[in-house]
C-alpha cells in the first residue's frame, strides 16, 4: 500500500513537472520568440517569480517520491524508480545551473537593456529548457511504465 501511494505521488508530481516544462517548450518559448524583446524580458522576469515556487516544488516532490520508491522496492521497479528520480534530479541541476543564472541576467536586462549577444544567451536558455523538458518527460514515461507493470502484475494475480 505504501509503495502504491508513493508511485501515485511520484506519477502525479512528475507528470505536473513534465507538463509544465512541455507547455513552456511548446507554447511559451515560441511566444517569447515572437514578441518584441522588451516584452519578452518583462514577461519572462514575472513568470520566473511564480515558476521558482511551483517548479521547484514539483521537482522536489518528484525526486523525493521516486527515490523513496526506489529505496522501498527491489528488482526492476527499484532500478526504474531510481532512474526516474535521478532524471528529475538532472532536471533540477539543469535548471539550477543552466536556466537560473540566465534568468538572473534576463531580470537585469529587463531593468536596463539586453547586451548585443542576447540572442545567443536566450538560445542557450532554450537549450537548457529543452534538456530539462526531456529529462522530466523521460522520468514521467519511466514511472508510467512502472505503474503499468504493477497493474499488469495485479491483473494476472487476480485471474
N, C-alpha and C positions, 0 to 999 in steps of 0.2 A: 504494500500500500504506500509506504513512504517513497519508494522509487517511482511509483506511478505519479505521485504528486510532484516530485522533482522533475520528472520528464515533462509533465504538463507545464510546470513553471518555466522550464528551460525552453520548451517549444514556444510558449506564449511570448516570453521576453526576447528570444532570438528572432521570432517572426516579426515582432514590432521593430526591432533593430534593423533587420534586413529590409523591411518595408519602408522604414524612414529613409535609409540610405538609397534604396531603389527609387523611391519617389523623388528624392533630391537629384539623383543622377538623370532620371528620365524627364523630370519636369522643371526643377529649379535651375539646374545648370544651363539648359538651353534658354530659359527665360533670362537668366543673368547675362547670357551672351547676346541677347537681342535688344537689350535696353542700353541707354547711354551709361557710360562708365560711372558717372557720379550717382546715378540712381542705383546701379548695381552695388556700389560701395556702401551706400546708406542702408539699403535693404539687407545686404549681407551682414553688416555690423549688427543690425537689430535682430536678425534671425539667429545669429550665433549666441546672443544673450539667452534666448529660450532653449536653443539646442544644447547649450552647455549643461543644462539641468537634465533635460529629458533623455538625450542620447547617452550621456554618461551613466544615468540611472539604468537604462536598458542594457548597456554594456556590462555594468557591474552585476546585475541580476542574472543576465545570460551566462556570463563566465562563471560566476559562483555556483549557479544551479547545475550547469553542465559538468563542472569539475567535481562537485559534490556527488552528482550521479555517478560519475566515473569511480569515485572512491568507494561507493557503496555497491558496485556491481562487479562482475567478473567477465572474462572472456571477450567476445566480440563487442558486446554492449559497452564494456568498460573502455575499450580502445576507441570506439566511435564517439562516446560521450567525451572522452578526454580530447579527442581531435577537435570536436565541436567547441569545447571550452577554450582550447588553445587558439583556434581560429578567431574566436571572439576576443581573446587577449590580443591577438595580432591586429584586429580592428581598432582596439584601444590604442595600441602602440603607434599604429599608422596615424591615427587621429591626433594623439598627443604630440608626436614628434614630427609629423608632416603637416597636417591641416592647421593645428592650433597656432604654431608660430606664424604661419601665413595669415591666419585670421587676425592676429595682433597687428601685422603690417597693414592689412586692409582697414582696420579700425583707425590707424594713424592716417592713412591716405584719405579716408572719408573726412577727417578733420582738416586736412591740408590739401594735398594734391598727389595723384599717383606718379611714381617715377617713370622714366622713359621706358624701362623694361617691364612695366606692369603686366603686359600681355603674357610674357614668358612666365612670370611668377604665378599669375592666375591659371595658366595652363598646367603648371606643376601642382597647384592646389587640386585641379580637376583630376590629375593622375592619381594623387593620393586618395581622392574621393572615390574614384573607380576601384582602386585596390581595396579600400575598406568595405565598399559595397560588395565586392566579390567574396571577401573573407566572411562577411556576415551572411551572405546568401548561401555560401558553401556550408557554414555551420548549421544554418536552418535546414538545408537539404539533408544533412547527415542526421540531425535529430528527427526529422520526418522518417527517415529510413529506420531508425531505432524504434520509433513508435509503431511503424508498420510491421516490423519484425516481431515485436512483442504482441501486437494484435493478432498476427497470424499464428503465433505460438499458442495464444489463449484459445483461438478458434479451433485449432487441431486438438487441443486438450479436452474440449467440450464435445467432440464428435466421437 
